[in-house]
Amino acid sequence: MLKEWRDVVGCPYCCGVLESPDGDGGVLRCRDCGERFAVEGRIPVLVRREDAGRLAQFAREYQEARLQDGWQRLTAERARALPYGQPPGYPPLYWEVRRQSFCALMSLMAREGPSPAAGPAADVGAGIGWLSYRLAQLGYRMATVEASRDTAFGLGAAEQYYASEVPFLPVQGDLNHLPLQHGKLGLVIFNASLHYAVDLERTLQRSAQALRRGGRLIVLDTPISRHPRPGTGQGDRHLSRRELQAALVKAGLRPRWIEVRRGLRWWSHQLKAWLRRDPTFSFPMIAADRT
């Protein structure tokens, strides 16, 4: 399966083409800079050596925080139902918001595309890969990029989707040094992940470079506040509309902000935050086309 993706995934150092030297399927080598990368089971580990320790620490801390919050590993049945259902341990509003965003995404793509014929797609910061699974069901050729290989909340949990015979490629990769070649993708999606980017401008620049001309980048479920501010303390933060707009334009993208219809529970949550004088935020959808 990896052989079919060598026209899309690339070196995290230089975005060069990856090859298997001497036919060794367990090692990939960059044709341009010579860097080598391991393949662990189904997952090519396309991270820079200097980033590996930081990403491993992030995965451990993320898992610990989520388990403390009461999140639980999903059964295969619950994983394949996402974003529908109410998995145990998650806040009641969490999957309600994710469903609303997913429905808005499906509506946008049905009206405007891009369609699967526009080229391969990347789900960046994909977690367990539930959105990749959904899009692959619709015929999209999905590269599922995630920093963690954790078996609860990272790519290790994507095993639950493989038996479905819906093909997508799981790739361990860093948002800040995306392992994607230039000009190959029709679609890049950040699904509740862009707010984890350490360098927002670099991440969007690499993403824009990975798109074909006329390709589209979509941002979902990234918290947008009036001013940038800290997030949950797990490496994330709230972005401001102004900084995200500026970074998208600087990357050569033409962004459009789309409000997503939210339910009564969301607005009740916002009202309570306002009454406590806590900063409020929103989860708009941004569709940004490469110019």
N, C-alpha and C positions, 0 to 999 in steps of 0.2 A: 504493500500500500504506500509506503514512504516513497518508493520510486516514482509514483504518479504525482508526487507533490514537489519534486525537485525544480520545477519551473516556477514555484511560488515562494517556498520558505528559503531563507538565506542566512548568511553569516551575520551574527549580531555585532561584529566589529565593523564590517565594510559592506554588508548587504550582498556579498558575492554569492555565486552559485555553489551549491554543496554537491560533492561527489563522494562515492564510496571507493576508496583506494583498494585496488586489488580485489574488488568485489566483496569486501568485508562489510556486511550489513550492520555490524555493531559499531562502526566508526564512520563519521562523515568528515570530509576535509573540504575547506574552502578553496575553490579553484583560483581565487584572486590573491588572498593573503596567506594561505597555507595553514590557517588555524584548524584544529581538529576538535570534534565534538562526539560525545558518546550517544548511543541509542539505548535506552533502558526499557526493555520490553517493547511496547508499542510507541514509546515516547522519545523523540529526539530531544536531547538536553542542549538547547541552543542558547546558552547563557555565557557571558564572558567570565573567565576565571576569577577576575577581581570582583565580580558581583555575586559569586556563588554563596559565599558565607553570609552576606546580607540577606539574600533571598531565602536561605535556609532558616535564618533567625526569624524573618518575617513570617514564614509558614508556621513555625512553632508557636510564635506569639499569637498569631491569628487563630490557630486552632484552640489554644488555651483560653483565649478571650471568648470565643464563641461557645465553647463548652461551659464556661462559667456563666454565660448568659442563658444557658439552658438549651441551646441548639443541639440537635441530635443528628447522627448519621441517618441518611435516608435509605429506606428500603428501595429495591429496584422499582417496585410498583409506584411508590410515591415520587421517585426521581423522574420516571417517565411521564408522570401526570403534570409536572411543573410546566407553567406557573399556576396550574389549577390545584385545588385541594388546600388543606391547611396542615402542613407537616407539624408534628408535635415539637414543642419547645420554642418555636419562633413567635415573635410578637404578632398579635392578630392582624395588625395593620400592614406587616411586612409584605406578605404575599398578595394582599389586596392591592397594594400600590404596584407591585411588580406585574400583576395581571392587567391592571389598567394601562400601564406602559406598553406591555406586550400587544394588547389589542390596538393601541394607537399605532404601534409600529406596523402591525399587519395591515391596518387600514391604509397607512401611508404607502407601503410597498405595493399594495394591490392597485392603488391609484397611479403611482408615479414610478414605481420600481426603486432600485434596479431589479430586473428579473434575473433568474439564474443564467440566462444567456449573456448577461453583461460581463461575466467572468467570475473567477473564484472570489470567495469572501473570507474575511478574518473576523473572528469573535475574540476581541482583545481584553484580557482580564476576565476570562470566561468562567472562573470558578470550577464547578463540576461539569460545565458544558451543556446545561439544559437548553440554552438558546440555540447553540450549535445543532443540537439534536432536533429541535423544532424546525429550524431552517433547512437542515439536511433532508427532513421529511418532505419539504416542499421542492426539493431538487437542487438546492444550492450546494456548491462544492465548498465545504467549510474547513478552514484551518482554525483550530481552537487553541489560542495562546493564553497560557496562565503561568504565573511565577511559581506556584506551589504544586508539588506532586502529592500532597497530603491525601490520605485515603478517605477522609471525612468531608473536607471542604475544598479540595483541590482536584487536580487531574486524576489522582488515584481513584477518585469516586466515579470518574467517567466510565470505568469498566462496566457499570450498570447499563450503559447504552450500547455497548459493542454487540451484545447478543441480538439486538434488534435488526442487525444487518443494514442499518442506515449509516453510510460511510461518512466519517469526518476524521480529520487528522489531529490528535492531541499533540501540542508542542509546548515544552517548558521554555518560556521566554520572559524577558523583562520588559515592562512597559517603556522604560527609558532607553532601551536598545533593542528595538523590535527586530526579530529575526525574519524579516520579509524582504524579498527582492523589490527593486524599483519597477513601477509601472505595470504590475501584473494583476492587480485586484480590481474588481468592479465595486466592492463594498467592504468597508471596515466599520465594525460596530464596537463601541465601548458600552457595555451593559453593566451599569453600576460599578464602574471601574476607573474612569478617567480621574476621579478625585484622589486616586492613589499614586498618580504620576508625580515623581519627585521634581522633574523638570518638564513643566507643561508644554513649553514651546518646543523642546526637543522631541517629545512624544508625538505631538501633532505634526511636526515637520516630517518625522520618519513615516508617520501614517499617511500623510499626503503624498509623499514620494512613492509609497507602495501602490497608490491608486493609479489606474489607467486614466487618461484624459477623459473627463466626463464622469468619472467614478464618484461615489458618494461616501461620506463619512457620517455616521449617525451616533449621537450621544444619548444614552438613556440613563435615568435614575442616578445622575450625579447631582448632589445637593448644590443649589445655587442660592447664595445669600446676597444681601445688599453690599456687604464688604467681605473680603476673604477672611476666614477665621478657622480655628482648629476644628477637627471633626471629633471622632470617637476616641482618639488616642491610639488607634491601631494603624498609624501610618497614613491616614486619610485626612482630608480637610474639606471645608466648604469653599467652592470657587465663587468669585463674583462674576456677574454677567459681563461686566466691562472687560475684565482680564481674559475671560474665555473668548469673547468676541474678538478681541485684539489678537490673541494667539492663533485663532482659526484663520483670520484674514492674513496674518503674517505668514502662515504656512501655505498660502495660495489657495485657500478655500473660500467659498461664498456661502456663509451660514444663513440659515433661516430658523427662527425660534418658533416652536409649535407648542402651545399650551395643551396639556393632557387633562381630560376631564377626570376629576377626582370625586370620591363619594363623600357622604355626610360624615363618616368617621374621620376622614382626613381633615375636613374643615373644622370639626370639633377639636381635633388635636392641635391645629393651628391656633384656634381661638384660646385654648387653655395656655399655650405657650405665650401668646400675646398678653394674656392677663397676668401671667407670672413675670412678664417683661423679659422673657427669654428671646433670643434672636430667632426669627422665623426664616424658613427657607422653602424652596419649591423644587420640583422635579420636572422641569420642562423637557421636551424632546428637541434636539437640534439636528437638523439635516443640513450638511455642508457639502457642496459639490466642488469638485476640483475644476478650477478654471483653466 
